[in-house]
Amino acid sequence: MEDPNCKSNSAEELTLNEDEEEEEEEEEVSEDGWVQWFCSLEGHEFFAEVSDEYIEDSFNLYGLKTKVPHYREALELILSGSPPDEEDLQDETYLELYQAATDLYGLSHARFIQSAPGLAIMREKYLSGQFGFCPRVMCERQHVIPVGMSEELRTSRVKVFCPRCEDVYIPKQKYADVDGAYFGLSFPHILLQSYPDLYPSASVAKYVPKIYGFKIHNKETTKAI
């Protein structure tokens, strides 16, 4: 006969194992801080995770104190070990601090992605197509790179630069709230200069307007004739 105590012990062991697994999962989640949470938000796929070491170095943040209100509190929030909860996101005071932290992180991000570690991260994102593709048909889904139209906050939203046709386009709607200053004017060109192998072959294909197979004459040419 089976010992009923054996079944009881097995059930207890199974429960204990499940509890331990849940605790381990909670510990893994708690390891993700504000930066990881921020970069995982929908519409933030363009962002690289800036290391704490980079943010903690005051040299890297030089000059940003005058551009971001509540600078010290925003810095502490970025370096905090825990993301906000639902109650925080309903608090107006927290939301004001969150905007300051977003601006501070974004401006430091624009500097980080021009450093060697940041360029390496963004190179991988570019190669995997995480920044999207050029909407121009003749560019044949060329990978694009985030770019800002200004270094100043709240001047222009992020755009994408196509290295094949060398033009700038508006990305998908979900990136509409991302400030272009978080990437800066120079990033695409620094990335391409740092990794020359990323340069695509020049775009030679050009759309030629035709009617029933016949090329349409330019208006200037028609007037001259």
Residue frames as qw, qx, qy, qz and C-alpha x, y, z in Angstrom:
[[0.000, 0.886, 0.464, 0.000, 0.00, 0.00, 0.00],
 [0.358, 0.570, -0.038, 0.739, 1.02, 3.52, -0.68],
 [0.369, -0.400, -0.480, 0.688, 1.93, 5.67, 2.25],
 [0.083, 0.888, 0.418, 0.172, -0.48, 8.69, 2.30],
 [0.387, -0.811, 0.058, 0.436, 2.27, 10.70, 3.99],
 [0.526, -0.081, 0.497, 0.685, 4.39, 10.32, 0.84],
 [0.218, 0.665, 0.542, 0.465, 1.70, 12.00, -1.25],
 [0.250, -0.936, -0.226, 0.097, 1.38, 14.77, 1.29],
 [0.523, -0.573, 0.255, 0.578, 5.13, 15.34, 1.32],
 [0.459, 0.215, 0.559, 0.657, 5.27, 15.38, -2.50],
 [0.058, 0.841, 0.460, 0.280, 2.50, 17.97, -2.64],
 [0.379, -0.879, -0.041, 0.287, 4.27, 20.13, -0.07],
 [0.556, -0.300, 0.412, 0.656, 7.56, 19.88, -1.99],
 [0.345, 0.500, 0.568, 0.555, 5.78, 20.82, -5.24],
 [0.119, -0.939, -0.316, -0.074, 4.20, 23.84, -3.55],
 [0.497, -0.722, 0.151, 0.457, 7.54, 24.89, -2.10],
 [0.535, 0.009, 0.511, 0.673, 9.22, 24.54, -5.52],
 [0.190, 0.730, 0.506, 0.419, 6.49, 26.66, -7.14],
 [0.292, -0.935, -0.146, 0.136, 6.88, 29.33, -4.43],
 [0.565, -0.484, 0.314, 0.590, 10.65, 29.37, -4.94],
 [0.443, 0.316, 0.551, 0.633, 10.21, 29.75, -8.71],
 [0.002, 0.892, 0.394, 0.224, 7.78, 32.65, -8.20],
 [0.437, -0.832, 0.040, 0.340, 10.25, 34.33, -5.82],
 [0.570, -0.177, 0.451, 0.664, 13.04, 33.89, -8.37],
 [0.292, 0.604, 0.535, 0.514, 10.84, 35.41, -11.10],
 [0.194, -0.951, -0.241, 0.003, 10.01, 38.37, -8.83],
 [0.542, -0.620, 0.224, 0.522, 13.71, 38.87, -8.14],
 [0.507, 0.158, 0.527, 0.663, 14.45, 38.82, -11.89],
 [0.108, 0.812, 0.450, 0.355, 11.75, 41.42, -12.55],
 [0.369, -0.903, -0.106, 0.193, 12.98, 43.62, -9.71],
 [0.638, -0.259, 0.280, 0.669, 16.43, 43.70, -11.30],
 [0.315, 0.544, 0.431, 0.648, 15.03, 45.85, -14.11],
 [0.202, -0.441, -0.308, 0.818, 15.29, 49.51, -13.18],
 [0.295, 0.741, 0.235, -0.556, 13.78, 52.70, -14.54],
 [0.110, 0.557, -0.560, -0.603, 15.97, 52.74, -17.67],
 [0.088, 0.015, 0.966, 0.242, 15.01, 49.21, -18.69],
 [0.239, 0.586, 0.710, -0.311, 11.33, 49.97, -18.05],
 [0.206, 0.735, -0.022, -0.646, 11.50, 53.22, -20.02],
 [0.094, 0.435, -0.709, -0.547, 13.19, 51.60, -23.04],
 [0.131, 0.156, 0.975, 0.088, 10.66, 48.76, -23.07],
 [0.354, 0.543, 0.420, -0.635, 7.66, 51.08, -23.47],
 [0.564, 0.534, 0.574, 0.259, 5.83, 50.97, -26.79],
 [0.284, 0.939, 0.102, 0.164, 7.20, 53.63, -29.10],
 [0.304, -0.863, 0.397, 0.073, 10.59, 53.63, -27.38],
 [0.954, 0.101, 0.214, 0.185, 12.16, 50.97, -29.59],
 [0.509, 0.771, -0.155, 0.349, 14.62, 53.51, -31.02],
 [0.318, -0.843, 0.352, -0.252, 16.24, 54.03, -27.61],
 [0.655, 0.234, -0.651, 0.304, 19.40, 52.30, -26.42],
 [0.694, -0.675, -0.245, 0.055, 19.77, 51.47, -22.73],
 [0.204, 0.774, -0.377, 0.465, 22.24, 54.00, -21.35],
 [0.699, -0.114, -0.610, 0.356, 24.42, 52.40, -18.67],
 [0.485, -0.841, -0.225, 0.079, 24.29, 53.64, -15.08],
 [0.663, -0.315, 0.095, 0.673, 28.05, 54.21, -15.21],
 [0.310, 0.384, 0.340, 0.801, 27.63, 56.64, -18.10],
 [0.246, -0.797, -0.353, -0.423, 24.81, 58.55, -16.39],
 [0.657, -0.688, -0.180, 0.250, 26.62, 58.66, -13.05],
 [0.588, -0.055, 0.112, 0.799, 29.64, 60.34, -14.66],
 [0.039, 0.827, 0.287, -0.482, 28.91, 64.07, -14.28],
 [0.170, -0.415, 0.486, 0.750, 31.24, 64.85, -17.20],
 [0.142, 0.245, 0.847, 0.449, 28.82, 63.12, -19.58],
 [0.039, -0.765, -0.642, -0.014, 25.92, 65.25, -18.36],
 [0.307, -0.330, -0.068, 0.890, 27.78, 68.56, -18.37],
 [0.099, 0.044, -0.262, -0.959, 25.51, 71.48, -19.27],
 [0.308, -0.367, -0.787, -0.388, 22.23, 69.59, -18.95],
 [0.216, -0.413, -0.665, 0.584, 21.37, 70.96, -15.52],
 [0.114, 0.334, 0.052, -0.934, 20.22, 74.25, -17.03],
 [0.347, 0.039, -0.617, -0.705, 18.05, 72.50, -19.63],
 [0.527, -0.302, -0.779, -0.156, 16.12, 70.16, -17.34],
 [0.421, -0.580, 0.200, -0.667, 13.99, 71.29, -14.37],
 [0.840, -0.400, 0.263, -0.256, 14.22, 69.25, -11.16],
 [0.539, 0.588, -0.603, -0.006, 17.57, 67.99, -12.43],
 [0.075, -0.405, 0.839, -0.355, 18.72, 66.30, -9.22],
 [0.662, 0.055, 0.562, -0.492, 15.39, 64.56, -8.58],
 [0.800, 0.484, -0.141, -0.325, 15.17, 63.48, -12.23],
 [0.364, 0.560, -0.740, 0.082, 18.66, 62.01, -12.07],
 [0.316, -0.229, 0.814, -0.429, 17.79, 60.07, -8.92],
 [0.785, 0.251, 0.291, -0.486, 14.65, 58.73, -10.61],
 [0.690, 0.553, -0.426, -0.190, 16.61, 57.51, -13.65],
 [0.286, 0.446, -0.811, 0.249, 19.13, 55.72, -11.44],
 [0.634, -0.244, 0.466, -0.567, 16.45, 54.27, -9.17],
 [0.085, -0.198, 0.971, 0.104, 16.19, 50.51, -9.05],
 [0.280, 0.397, 0.856, -0.179, 12.44, 50.27, -9.58],
 [0.004, -0.314, -0.532, -0.787, 10.01, 51.31, -12.33],
 [0.347, -0.092, 0.252, -0.899, 6.87, 53.27, -11.40],
 [0.133, 0.298, 0.939, -0.103, 3.66, 51.50, -10.43],
 [0.010, 0.622, 0.643, 0.447, 0.07, 52.38, -11.42],
 [0.314, -0.833, -0.366, 0.271, -0.33, 54.66, -8.43],
 [0.397, -0.435, 0.193, 0.785, 2.76, 56.66, -9.44],
 [0.195, 0.185, 0.610, 0.746, 1.43, 57.08, -12.97],
 [0.141, -0.758, -0.593, -0.232, -1.76, 58.63, -11.56],
 [0.428, -0.706, -0.202, 0.527, 0.17, 61.15, -9.46],
 [0.366, 0.912, 0.097, 0.156, 0.53, 64.58, -11.13],
 [0.295, -0.866, 0.393, 0.094, 3.66, 65.37, -9.12],
 [0.700, -0.209, 0.626, 0.273, 5.28, 62.15, -10.27],
 [0.648, 0.597, 0.418, 0.219, 4.25, 62.76, -13.89],
 [0.124, 0.984, -0.127, 0.022, 5.93, 66.17, -13.80],
 [0.442, -0.656, 0.593, 0.150, 9.10, 64.56, -12.47],
 [0.771, 0.161, 0.590, 0.180, 8.76, 61.79, -15.06],
 [0.524, 0.830, 0.147, 0.122, 8.79, 64.36, -17.87],
 [0.101, -0.906, 0.411, 0.013, 11.95, 65.93, -16.43],
 [0.641, -0.348, 0.672, 0.128, 13.54, 62.47, -16.17],
 [0.752, 0.482, 0.432, 0.124, 12.51, 61.68, -19.75],
 [0.337, 0.932, -0.100, 0.086, 14.17, 64.87, -21.01],
 [0.316, -0.765, 0.560, 0.029, 17.31, 64.25, -18.98],
 [0.743, -0.072, 0.652, 0.134, 17.54, 60.67, -20.15],
 [0.672, 0.672, 0.299, 0.086, 16.84, 61.70, -23.73],
 [0.190, 0.945, -0.263, 0.043, 19.54, 64.37, -23.82],
 [0.434, -0.587, 0.681, 0.057, 22.08, 62.07, -22.19],
 [0.804, 0.229, 0.548, 0.042, 20.99, 59.37, -24.65],
 [0.543, 0.839, 0.002, 0.017, 21.84, 61.68, -27.58],
 [0.029, -0.821, 0.568, -0.042, 25.39, 61.87, -26.21],
 [0.672, -0.287, 0.680, -0.062, 25.66, 58.20, -25.27],
 [0.834, 0.403, 0.376, 0.008, 24.80, 56.93, -28.77],
 [0.460, 0.848, -0.249, 0.091, 27.76, 58.90, -30.12],
 [0.367, -0.654, 0.658, -0.070, 30.16, 57.07, -27.77],
 [0.239, 0.335, -0.886, -0.212, 31.80, 53.76, -28.72],
 [0.167, 0.145, 0.937, -0.269, 29.47, 51.57, -26.58],
 [0.443, 0.521, 0.369, -0.629, 26.39, 53.48, -27.74],
 [0.420, 0.536, -0.475, -0.557, 27.36, 53.27, -31.41],
 [0.078, 0.168, -0.979, -0.086, 27.85, 49.51, -31.09],
 [0.300, 0.339, 0.783, -0.426, 24.35, 49.10, -29.64],
 [0.459, 0.625, 0.109, -0.622, 22.75, 51.29, -32.30],
 [0.220, 0.438, -0.745, -0.453, 24.65, 49.49, -35.07],
 [0.079, 0.087, 0.992, -0.038, 23.01, 46.22, -34.06],
 [0.351, 0.548, 0.542, -0.532, 19.60, 47.88, -33.96],
 [0.353, 0.622, -0.287, -0.637, 20.18, 49.32, -37.42],
 [0.135, 0.290, -0.894, -0.313, 21.32, 46.00, -38.90],
 [0.114, 0.253, 0.947, -0.162, 18.29, 44.20, -37.49],
 [0.087, -0.428, -0.559, -0.705, 15.93, 46.80, -38.94],
 [0.252, -0.545, -0.678, 0.424, 14.62, 48.01, -35.57],
 [0.021, -0.424, -0.059, 0.903, 14.54, 51.59, -36.83],
 [0.591, 0.616, 0.378, -0.358, 12.35, 50.68, -39.79],
 [0.576, 0.157, 0.573, 0.562, 12.74, 50.97, -43.53],
 [0.019, 0.260, -0.209, -0.942, 12.72, 53.77, -46.09],
 [0.532, 0.503, 0.545, -0.408, 9.19, 54.38, -47.45],
 [0.360, 0.645, -0.382, -0.555, 10.62, 55.24, -50.90],
 [0.948, 0.204, 0.189, -0.154, 9.89, 52.32, -53.21],
 [0.667, 0.662, -0.310, 0.147, 13.12, 52.76, -55.22],
 [0.116, -0.683, 0.644, -0.325, 15.21, 52.34, -52.03],
 [0.749, 0.044, -0.649, -0.125, 13.99, 48.73, -51.77],
 [0.770, -0.597, -0.210, -0.086, 13.38, 48.66, -47.98],
 [0.476, 0.445, -0.425, 0.628, 16.66, 50.26, -47.06],
 [0.541, -0.537, -0.517, 0.390, 17.19, 50.42, -43.27],
 [0.041, 0.828, 0.049, 0.558, 16.84, 53.92, -41.81],
 [0.509, -0.069, -0.505, 0.694, 18.41, 55.70, -38.83],
 [0.216, -0.856, -0.446, 0.145, 16.75, 58.01, -36.22],
 [0.400, 0.201, 0.005, 0.894, 17.63, 61.68, -36.52],
 [0.091, -0.750, -0.461, 0.466, 16.56, 64.95, -34.92],
 [0.363, 0.737, 0.284, 0.495, 15.90, 68.17, -36.75],
 [0.089, -0.831, 0.194, -0.514, 17.10, 70.22, -33.77],
 [0.472, 0.113, -0.709, 0.511, 19.25, 69.85, -30.65],
 [0.227, -0.188, 0.359, -0.886, 16.68, 71.81, -28.64],
 [0.116, 0.260, 0.922, -0.263, 13.85, 70.14, -26.73],
 [0.295, 0.644, 0.625, -0.328, 10.27, 70.32, -27.99],
 [0.127, 0.564, -0.321, -0.751, 11.24, 71.73, -31.36],
 [0.632, 0.328, -0.505, -0.488, 10.73, 68.72, -33.61],
 [0.903, -0.169, 0.329, -0.219, 9.77, 65.08, -33.24],
 [0.478, -0.375, 0.723, 0.329, 12.16, 62.31, -34.21],
 [0.696, 0.571, -0.191, -0.391, 12.54, 61.58, -37.95],
 [0.845, -0.134, 0.463, 0.230, 14.38, 58.81, -39.83],
 [0.161, 0.759, -0.449, -0.442, 17.22, 59.26, -42.30],
 [0.940, 0.257, 0.223, 0.026, 17.70, 56.98, -45.29],
 [0.390, -0.617, 0.473, 0.493, 21.39, 56.58, -46.20],
 [0.547, 0.234, 0.679, 0.431, 20.50, 55.41, -49.72],
 [0.234, 0.756, 0.431, 0.434, 18.40, 58.31, -51.00],
 [0.367, -0.032, -0.282, 0.886, 19.79, 60.63, -48.28],
 [0.297, -0.486, -0.234, -0.788, 16.37, 62.00, -47.43],
 [0.066, -0.034, 0.730, -0.680, 14.44, 62.33, -44.16],
 [0.442, -0.333, -0.653, -0.517, 11.02, 60.87, -43.43],
 [0.528, -0.390, 0.326, -0.680, 8.39, 60.81, -40.68],
 [0.101, 0.115, -0.984, 0.088, 8.39, 57.42, -38.88],
 [0.346, -0.437, -0.802, -0.215, 5.33, 55.47, -37.79],
 [0.347, -0.710, -0.160, -0.592, 2.72, 57.19, -35.65],
 [0.799, -0.520, -0.285, 0.104, 3.75, 55.33, -32.47],
 [0.638, -0.080, -0.133, 0.754, 6.99, 57.36, -32.40],
 [0.070, 0.786, 0.286, 0.544, 5.09, 60.66, -32.52],
 [0.483, -0.868, -0.061, -0.098, 5.85, 61.51, -28.88],
 [0.811, -0.243, 0.065, 0.529, 9.63, 60.97, -29.13],
 [0.014, 0.954, -0.087, -0.287, 11.58, 64.22, -29.20],
 [0.772, 0.578, -0.119, 0.237, 14.17, 64.55, -31.98],
 [0.038, -0.834, 0.452, -0.314, 16.61, 66.12, -29.50],
 [0.818, -0.388, 0.407, -0.121, 16.93, 62.68, -27.87],
 [0.885, 0.190, 0.297, 0.303, 18.95, 61.62, -30.96],
 [0.246, -0.701, 0.223, 0.631, 20.38, 64.87, -32.33],
 [0.528, 0.757, -0.136, -0.359, 21.29, 66.15, -35.77],
 [0.182, 0.694, -0.681, -0.146, 24.58, 64.32, -36.18],
 [0.687, -0.250, 0.657, -0.185, 23.86, 60.76, -35.06],
 [0.893, 0.382, 0.226, -0.075, 23.17, 59.06, -38.44],
 [0.536, 0.782, -0.290, 0.135, 26.30, 60.50, -40.00],
 [0.239, -0.661, 0.675, -0.226, 28.52, 59.65, -37.02],
 [0.832, -0.054, 0.525, -0.173, 27.18, 56.08, -37.12],
 [0.830, 0.550, 0.086, 0.037, 27.93, 55.75, -40.84],
 [0.262, 0.827, -0.457, 0.196, 31.36, 57.34, -40.48],
 [0.470, -0.531, 0.663, -0.239, 32.18, 55.01, -37.60],
 [0.652, 0.043, 0.757, 0.031, 31.06, 51.93, -39.55],
 [0.226, 0.474, -0.448, -0.723, 31.76, 52.55, -43.27],
 [0.021, 0.038, 0.970, 0.241, 30.50, 49.04, -44.07],
 [0.237, 0.533, 0.696, -0.419, 26.98, 50.30, -43.31],
 [0.231, 0.503, -0.209, -0.806, 26.99, 52.63, -46.30],
 [0.725, 0.384, 0.565, -0.084, 24.59, 51.24, -48.92],
 [0.429, 0.135, 0.532, 0.717, 25.31, 51.35, -52.63],
 [0.130, 0.260, -0.017, -0.957, 24.17, 54.61, -54.20],
 [0.503, 0.507, 0.644, -0.274, 20.57, 54.67, -55.36],
 [0.097, -0.191, 0.559, 0.801, 20.58, 54.82, -59.16],
 [0.052, 0.484, 0.841, 0.237, 16.97, 53.80, -59.72],
 [0.114, 0.234, 0.143, -0.955, 14.72, 56.74, -60.47],
 [0.408, 0.529, 0.720, -0.190, 11.04, 56.71, -61.18],
 [0.044, -0.095, 0.469, 0.877, 10.20, 57.83, -64.71],
 [0.479, 0.423, 0.472, -0.607, 6.60, 58.99, -65.24],
 [0.013, -0.069, 0.783, 0.618, 5.02, 57.45, -68.33],
 [0.633, 0.302, 0.281, -0.655, 1.63, 57.25, -70.07],
 [0.915, 0.344, 0.124, -0.168, 0.99, 53.99, -71.92],
 [0.881, -0.038, 0.200, 0.427, 4.70, 53.32, -71.91],
 [0.451, 0.645, 0.079, 0.612, 5.69, 56.73, -73.32],
 [0.453, -0.269, -0.339, 0.780, 7.81, 59.07, -71.20],
 [0.011, 0.921, 0.386, -0.049, 6.09, 62.31, -70.26],
 [0.484, 0.485, -0.019, 0.728, 7.90, 65.37, -71.59],
 [0.328, -0.400, -0.378, 0.768, 9.00, 68.03, -69.16],
 [0.165, 0.877, 0.416, -0.175, 6.86, 71.19, -69.28],
 [0.146, -0.775, 0.278, 0.549, 9.90, 73.33, -69.99],
 [0.325, -0.136, 0.777, 0.522, 10.83, 71.10, -72.93],
 [0.293, 0.598, 0.737, 0.112, 7.30, 71.18, -74.30],
 [0.065, 0.916, 0.167, -0.359, 7.23, 75.00, -74.21],
 [0.225, -0.588, 0.506, 0.590, 10.55, 75.22, -76.03],
 [0.327, 0.150, 0.833, 0.420, 9.25, 72.99, -78.83]]
